Amino acid sequence: MDYKSNIHCEVCGNKDVDKFSLKYTRADFQVTDCDVCGFSFIPQFYRKQIPYENYRDDEVLKSVRAGNNYIKFRRHKLRIKLIKKFQKTGKLYDVGVGWGHFLHTAQVLGFEASGVEISELMHHYATTDLKLNVVHDDFYNLELPENNWDVVTMWDVLEHISEPQKAVKKINKMLKKDGFFVLQVPQIDSKVAKKQKQNWSMMSIEHINYFSKKTIKTLLEDNGFEIVKIKSSYELKLFLMFTVLPWLKRKKTKKQDEKITITNAERQNFFNKFTKLPKFVIWLGLLAHDIVYKFMSAINYGEEMIVVAQKKTE
């Protein structure tokens, strides 16, 4: 069957099969461009049904519990610091809480924090280990009050979901007048992505949407938001887990051109090795990380982008 079967663009709504172009071809999927708006995505025909309810297994949970939470909270303080430039405090709702370290940080730093997580294992950790106010459900199925939150966040989630426009519209209704939507997504027009092309570490069957600055701006502005800020983000943790670890594994196995398999538990355990260093080394490392992170963002060198958008006034 042709990759254009049932193809449509989730940003501009284009359904004309003649207005899509093949961008990249990989062993297990293809990436297509919408010729109307420029949005890059994995066509509907290739998308696999990923069971996010069981997105992580017990081995990953064990690895997360063995990690250093202080380092994780410190990482999220940079995100809260950015949010506080626009909204000092108030009600914050996180869509796709994950393990909950961001939401915990938001709560500690003064926000009334709550959220939703579809993964049963992640929800269990967020509510049991971190004692957070998190609902276990699919965001699309939730009936949430409108005009109720000052901030809605979505960290590395929008690239996973099949109906991003539907999610953005729902978030707009959730927000109070002049409320803020803050999200992070991989950036396909970043310098890193352009250099690595189809071998980009952020490209996988789990990431079905690949936004550029232009297409994320179009999606948000067409659905009730105005862009306040877009900044590059280079996540050191993701760099270690998705770039350094695969490189080391290929070097060790001498399989430079073959596809290698790395489990989520392996990635987390690899990161944990850096968190078990002496405290003074960790402190210096975190200080260096913050400096490098800010510098990389300032020169617009990062493979992800953080977007701050404000609800338009009627």
NORHURA-V843335 format. One record per residue. N is the residue number from 0. RES is the residue in one small letter. SS is DSSP state (A for helix, B for strand, O for the rest). NEAR is the number of other C-alpha atoms within 10 Angstrom. Layout:
N,RES,SS,NEAR  N,RES,SS,NEAR
//
This chain:
0,m,O,5  1,d,O,8  2,y,O,17  3,k,O,20  4,s,O,12  5,n,O,12  6,i,O,19  7,h,O,19  8,c,O,23  9,e,O,19  10,v,O,25  11,c,O,17  12,g,O,12  13,n,O,16  14,k,O,16  15,d,O,15  16,v,A,14  17,d,A,9  18,k,A,14  19,f,B,22  20,s,B,15  21,l,B,16  22,k,B,15  23,y,B,15  24,t,B,11  25,r,O,12  26,a,O,6  27,d,O,9  28,f,O,18  29,q,B,20  30,v,B,23  31,t,B,23  32,d,B,20  33,c,B,26  34,d,O,15  35,v,O,15  36,c,O,16  37,g,O,18  38,f,O,24  39,s,B,26  40,f,B,24  41,i,B,26  42,p,O,23  43,q,A,16  44,f,A,15  45,y,A,17  46,r,O,17  47,k,O,11  48,q,O,8  49,i,O,11  50,p,O,10  51,y,A,15  52,e,A,16  53,n,A,13  54,y,O,15  55,r,O,18  56,d,O,14  57,d,A,11  58,e,A,15  59,v,A,20  60,l,A,19  61,k,A,13  62,s,A,18  63,v,A,18  64,r,A,13  65,a,A,14  66,g,O,19  67,n,O,15  68,n,A,13  69,y,A,11  70,i,A,14  71,k,A,15  72,f,A,18  73,r,A,15  74,r,A,20  75,h,A,18  76,k,A,15  77,l,A,13  78,r,A,17  79,i,A,20  80,k,A,14  81,l,A,15  82,i,A,19  83,k,A,12  84,k,O,8  85,f,O,14  86,q,O,17  87,k,O,14  88,t,O,17  89,g,B,12  90,k,B,20  91,l,B,25  92,y,B,27  93,d,B,24  94,v,B,24  95,g,O,25  96,v,O,29  97,g,O,25  98,w,O,21  99,g,O,28  100,h,A,21  101,f,A,23  102,l,A,29  103,h,A,21  104,t,A,20  105,a,A,26  106,q,A,17  107,v,A,12  108,l,O,15  109,g,O,14  110,f,B,22  111,e,B,17  112,a,B,23  113,s,B,21  114,g,B,23  115,v,B,21  116,e,B,25  117,i,O,22  118,s,O,22  119,e,A,18  120,l,A,21  121,m,A,24  122,h,A,26  123,h,A,19  124,y,A,18  125,a,A,23  126,t,A,16  127,t,A,10  128,d,A,12  129,l,O,14  130,k,O,12  131,l,O,21  132,n,O,17  133,v,B,23  134,v,B,17  135,h,B,20  136,d,O,16  137,d,O,15  138,f,A,17  139,y,A,11  140,n,A,7  141,l,O,11  142,e,O,8  143,l,O,13  144,p,O,10  145,e,O,13  146,n,O,15  147,n,O,16  148,w,B,23  149,d,B,22  150,v,B,27  151,v,B,22  152,t,B,24  153,m,B,20  154,w,B,18  155,d,O,19  156,v,O,19  157,l,O,24  158,e,O,20  159,h,O,18  160,i,O,14  161,s,O,17  162,e,O,15  163,p,A,18  164,q,A,19  165,k,A,13  166,a,A,15  167,v,A,19  168,k,A,16  169,k,A,17  170,i,A,25  171,n,A,24  172,k,A,17  173,m,A,20  174,l,B,24  175,k,B,16  176,k,B,17  177,d,B,16  178,g,B,23  179,f,B,28  180,f,B,29  181,v,B,21  182,l,B,21  183,q,B,21  184,v,B,26  185,p,B,27  186,q,B,25  187,i,O,23  188,d,O,17  189,s,O,19  190,k,A,14  191,v,A,18  192,a,A,20  193,k,A,14  194,k,A,11  195,q,A,12  196,k,A,15  197,q,A,17  198,n,A,13  199,w,O,16  200,s,O,18  201,m,O,23  202,m,O,20  203,s,O,17  204,i,O,19  205,e,O,16  206,h,O,20  207,i,O,23  208,n,B,28  209,y,B,24  210,f,B,25  211,s,O,20  212,k,A,15  213,k,A,12  214,t,A,17  215,i,A,20  216,k,A,18  217,t,A,18  218,l,A,20  219,l,A,23  220,e,A,16  221,d,O,15  222,n,O,18  223,g,O,18  224,f,B,24  225,e,B,19  226,i,B,18  227,v,B,13  228,k,B,11  229,i,B,18  230,k,B,18  231,s,B,24  232,s,B,22  233,y,O,21  234,e,O,14  235,l,A,16  236,k,A,17  237,l,A,15  238,f,A,15  239,l,A,17  240,m,A,20  241,f,A,16  242,t,A,15  243,v,A,13  244,l,A,18  245,p,A,19  246,w,A,15  247,l,A,11  248,k,A,15  249,r,A,15  250,k,A,11  251,k,A,10  252,t,A,9  253,k,O,10  254,k,O,12  255,q,O,13  256,d,O,7  257,e,O,8  258,k,O,10  259,i,O,12  260,t,O,9  261,i,O,13  262,t,O,11  263,n,A,17  264,a,A,18  265,e,A,16  266,r,A,19  267,q,A,21  268,n,A,20  269,f,A,17  270,f,A,22  271,n,A,17  272,k,A,11  273,f,A,16  274,t,A,20  275,k,O,13  276,l,O,12  277,p,O,9  278,k,A,10  279,f,A,9  280,v,A,13  281,i,A,15  282,w,A,13  283,l,A,10  284,g,A,15  285,l,A,15  286,l,A,12  287,a,A,11  288,h,A,15  289,d,A,15  290,i,A,12  291,v,A,14  292,y,A,19  293,k,A,15  294,f,A,12  295,m,A,16  296,s,A,18  297,a,A,13  298,i,O,10  299,n,O,17  300,y,O,18  301,g,O,21  302,e,O,23  303,e,B,25  304,m,B,26  305,i,B,23  306,v,B,22  307,v,B,21  308,a,B,23  309,q,B,23  310,k,B,22  311,k,O,16  312,t,O,10  313,e,O,6
//
